[in-house]
Amino acid sequence: MRTAILDPFSGISGDMTLGALLGIGLDPEWLRALPSRMGLGDVRVEIREVLRGELVCWKVDFDIPEQPHGRHIEQIRELVARSGAPEPVRALADRAFWAIAEAEGEMHGMPPEQVHLHEVGAVDAILDVVGAVWGFAEIGVEEVRCGLIRTGDGTVRAAHGLLPVPAPATLKLLEGHRVSPGPDGAGELVTPTGAALVRVLSKGPPPSEYVPRRSGYGAGTKDFAGRANALRIILADVDASRDSGGREMVALVACDVDDMSPEYLAAVVDRAREQGALDAVLIGTTMKKGRHGTRIEILSRREDADRFERLLLRETTTIGVRRSEVSRLTLPRDEVTVEVLGQMIRVKVVTLDGGERRAKPEFDDVQRAALATGRRAADIYQLALSAERR
C-alpha cells in the first residue's frame, strides 16, 4: 500500500505540507496551475528551494492580490465546491474546513455556521488545504499516517488576541493524536490548517515496518539557528501482512462492561472509528450473576493495538482489556461517484472471486439526495445502482 508518513518533528502547516509533497514527487507545474483550476487566476505560486538547518527544503508561497480579511465557513465551502477538484478531494477539504469551524465554534460558544474564519479564511489557507488534499491524491497516496507532532511553545497573537500555543482550536483539532510541546523558544509550530489536515487525512501513527521510497521536506516560514524547521513526508510501501491465501493479520482488542449507558458505549465506538479502527462493534453478552452486558470489539492494525487498548481503558468503565491476533479475508473494493438527479452519490463496489461485482450506494449520500430532490430514498438507491452499472 502506498503510504505517506507525516513526520512533524517541527510542527505542520498547510504550506509545509505542499512543500514536502513537492519533495516526494508532486509536479511543480501542477501546483503552479492550482489557483487557476480553483478559479483564482490572479494568484501566483512561488516555489523555491531554501535551507532550513542545513537541509534543502521546498518553500511554497502564494502572491495574492488584496483580499477580504477572512470568510465565513459557508463562503469557504462554496469556494471548495467550485474548485474543480475531484469529488473525493472536495469532500475531504470540506471536512477539514468544517472541522476548523466546529473547533472555533466550540471555543467561542457559537454554531459552526456562524464562525468567521480569519487567518484560515484567507486565500492562501484555502489553497493550502485543497492543494494538500489534492496533492496526495495526485501522486497516488492510498493512506496517510502521522507521527509525533511537536507543537511549539509560548503564545501566539491571533484575531481573538493573545493565545497559548497550541491555540485552543488547534489543540481541539489534534485530539486523539500524539503531540509533544517544544522545542523551547519555537513559538507556534502547528497551524489550524496543518492540524485540520492531520485530522481528516491521518489514519493513525506510522506503521511499525515499511519500505521508504522517497522523502521530502517542506520549509516552515521561521528559520531557527541550528535546527531544521521543516515537515518531512516519507513516501513508503507498507506490507499489508497478508499470507499466501490473501489473509491479513490484524489485532482484536475487546472488553466487557455492564455499567455504561448505550449512548456512551456508542460514543466509544464512534471515536475508535474516527481514530482509524478497521472495525468497531458492540455485542450483547451475559456477565456474572446473569447481568446483561456489552462487549466492545475493536479490529485494528497490529501496530495500532496499544492505542486502542488505552482508548478502552480511558473511555470505558472496564478495568481490563483483551488482545488477540486474528486473520481476516477481505474483498477488493473501490469507491466510485455517480450523479443522480444532479446529486453526487458515492457507491462502494467490491469484486468477488469469480469477477462478479457488488455495489452499494452510501446511505448518507442517498439520504441527502432524497431530501434535496423530494424523491424516495429507495428510488435514489436504485438510480445510483443503475448509474454505476453504466
N, C-alpha and C positions, 0 to 999 in steps of 0.2 A: 504494500500500500504506500503510495507517495504521500509522505507526511512532512508538514512544515513545523519545525520545532522552534518556538519563540524562546529566546534566551535574554530576558530583560534585566541583565546584570547592572544596567544603569537606567532602568525605567523603560517606558514605552510611550510613544505618541503616534499620531497618525502619519506625520511626515517621516519619522524614523522608520516606520513600517514600510512606507513607499520606498525609501532609500535601500533598506535591506532586501526588498523584493527585487530591485534592480540588480543587486549583488548575486541573486540566485537565478537570474535568467529572464526577468521581465524586460521586454523590449523598451528602451528609452523612447523610441518614436511612438510606441503605443501610448506611453504616459504623456508625451507632449500633445497627443491628439485628444486626450481625455476631456479637457474643457469644451472643445467644440462638439464632441459627442454628447455632452450634457447640456448643450445649448448655451454655453458660456464662452463664446468665441472671442470675447475681448480679454480673456485671461491668458497669460503666457506662463509657460512652465520653464523654470530654470533648473538644470541638472548639472551638477559638477562633482568632482572628486575632491575631498578635503581630508586632512589629517585630524584624527582625534586620538590623543595619547599615542602617537606614532603608528596608529592603524589607519590604513586607507579606507575611507567610508564614502558612500554616496550621500549627497545632500540634495534635497528637493525643496524648492521654494516656488511660490506662485506670485506672479506680478499681476496684481488685481487693481482695477480702477476703483474709484470711490464707491463704497457700498454702504447699505444701511448697517447700523450697529446691532447686529443680531437679528433673529427672526423668531416668530412663534413656531411651535413644533409643527403645526399643520402646514405652514409655508414650506418648511424643510421637507416634509413628507411629499408635498406636491412636486418639489424640485427633483426628489429621488424618483418619484413615479414617472416623471417625464424625461428621465436621464438617458434613455436609450440602452440601458444595461439589460442583460438577460434577466428574466423574471426571478430566478433564484437569487441573483445578486441584489436586485431591488428589494426583495423580501428581507434579506439579511441586513442590508443597510438601513432599511426602515426599522427593523428590530433594534438596531444599535441606537438610532436616534430616539426611538420610543423609550428604550431603557434609560437613556440620559434624562429624558423628560420626566419619567417616573421617579428617578432618583432625586432630581432637582425639586419636583413637586412635593415629595415626602419631606425633604429638608426644609422647605419653606411653607408647608401647610396648605398646598393648593392642588387641584386636579392637574394631571399632566397636560390636558388640553389647553390650560391657561398659561403654561410655562413659556416665558420668553427666554430663549437661549441666547446669551450674549456672545461670548467667545465661540461657543460651539455652533452658533447660527451663522457665523461668517463663511464666506465662500470657500476660503482655504480649508476650513474644517470639514465642510461638506465634500469637497474634492478628496480630502484625505481619507474619509471613511468609505465613500463609494469606490475610490481608486484602489484602496487596500483590499476590500472585499472582492472587487472585480479582478484585481491583480492576482490574487491567489487562484481564482478560477482560471484565469488566462494561462497560467503556467501548469495547470493540471493538478493542483494540490487536492487530494482527496480528504485529508484530515489535518487539523491544526491542533498542536499540543503546546502547553506553556509551562515553563519552569518558574522558579522562584522569582518574584517581582520585587526589585528594590524600589522603594517609594520616595526616597529623599528625606529631608528633614526641614525643620524651621516653619516658616509661614509663607503664604503667597497672597498677593493683593489681587482680588478679582472684582467683578462688578458689584458684588454684595459686601465688599470690604475686605479686611484682613482675615485670612482663614488659615487654620493649621494645615500642615502637609501630612498625609494627603488630604485634599479638600474633602468636605463631608460627602458630596455627591460622588466624587471619585471613589472614596472608600466604600460607599454603598455598592457601586458597580463591581468592586473587587471581592465582594463577599463570596466565600466558597473557594477562593484561590489562595495559594501560599504567597505571603508577602513578608518583607523584612524592611524595617526603617534603615535610613542611611544611604550612602556613606555620609559622614559628618560634613556639614557645610555644603551639601549638594543643592539644597532648596527643593523645588518641585521637580520630580523626575517622571511622574506619571500624570498625563493629562486626561481629562474626561473622555476625549476621543480614543486615546490609547486603551483606557480601561474598558470602554464600551466594545472595542474590537475584541479584546480578550474575552469579554462576557459572551458575545454572540458566536465567536469562532472557535474558542478552545474547547476541546472535548476532555481535558484533564491534563495531568502532569506528563512530562516526557516518558516515552517507553523505556523500559529497563535495558533493552538492546535495540540497536538499529544500525543500518549501514549508511553513513553520511555520503552524500553525492556532491553537494555544493554548499557553500556557506557565504553569506553576505552580511555587510554591516551598513546600517543606516545611521547617519550622523544626527545627534541632537544639536540644538542651537548653541547651548553652552559648551565652552571648551575649557575643561578643567586641566590644571597643571598636573602632569604625572599619571593621569589615568584616562582611559577612553570613555567618553560619553557617547555611547552608541548602543543600538539594538542589534543583536545578532540573530539571524534566522538560518537554521540548518535545514536544508532540503535532504530528506532521508527516505530510504526504503525500509519499511517496517515489516518484519516477518509476522504473518498472522498466526504463526504457530499451529499450522494445520498438519494433520497426519496424512498418510497416503490416501486415506478414504475421504479427504476433504473436510475432516472434522477439526474444529478449533477448540483448543484447551482454554477454558475460562474459569474464573473463580465464582463460587456461590457463597454469599455472606448472608446469614439468617439469624433471626432471634424470635422469641415468642413473648408476647405481652398480654396481660388480661386486665389492665387498669388504665387504658387510654381510650378516649372517645374517638369515634370513627373519623371525624374531620381532622383531628391531629395526626392520626395514622396516615390519612390520605396526603397530608402536607409533607410528611416524611418521604413518601414515595415520589411525590412531585419533585422534591428537592433532589432526590437521588437521580432522577431522570435528567434534571437540569444540569447536574454535575457530571454527566457523561456515563451513567449506568447503561449497560446494554439492555437491561430489562429490570423492572421492579414491580412486584405484585404483593397483594395482601391475600392470605389464605386463612379461612376459618379453621380452628383446631380446638381440641378439648384438653385442658390443662389439669393440674392436680385438683383433687376434691370435686371433679366434674365441672369446673368453671369453664365457661366459654372464653376462648382467647383468640388471638390473631397472630399468625406467623408472617413476618416480613421477610421476603426473599429478594435479594439484590444480585443480579448477574452482572459481572464486570470483567474487564481485562485483568489478568493476574497482577499486573503492576499497580493497579488501582485498588486492590482489595483492602490494603491498610487504611486507605482514606475512607472507604465505605464502612469499615468496622468502626472507625472513630465517629462517623456520622450517626450510626445506630446507637452507639453508647452516649452520644451527646444529645440527640434529638428524641430519643425514646426513654421509657422508664425501665428498660431491661438492665440487668446487671451482668450480662454476658452474651457474647455472640459466638456463632459457629462459622467455620470456614472450611470449604472443601473445594477440590478441583473437579470439574466436570467437563465433558466434551459436548459440543453442540454441532449440529449439521444444519447449515443454512442454505437457502436457495439463492442463486444470483438475482440481484434486484437492481432496479433502476427507477428513476423518477422522471416523468415527462410532464409537460404543462400543455393543456389544451384550452381552446377558447369555446365557451358555451354561452350563447346569447350575450356576447360582449363581456363575459366574466371569465377570468383566468382560473382554471381548476388544475391542481396538481393531482397526478394519477401515479400510484405506486404499481410497478409492474415486476412480477417475478417470473422466472423461467424454470420449468420443471425438467426432470432428467431427459424426457423424450423430446424436448424442444418446445413443448406446449407453453403458451404464455397465459398468465392470470393477472388481471388488472383490478385495482380497487381505487376509486376516487377518494381523496382526502375529505373526511366528513366536514371539517371546519370550512373548507372552500365551498363544498356543496351547500352547506347551510347559509353561508354568506351570499352565494349566488341566488339561492332560493328567496332570501329576504329582499335582495336587490331587484329581482325580476318579478316577484309575486307568483312564481311557479312553485309546484310541489317539490320538496327535496328529492323525492323518488324520481321525478321527471329529470331533474338536473343530473342525478346519478346516472341514469340510462343514457342521456345525451352525452355525458362525459365519456362513458364507455364506448359509445359509438364513434366519438371523435378520436379516441385513442386508437381504435382498430383501423381507422383510415390512415 
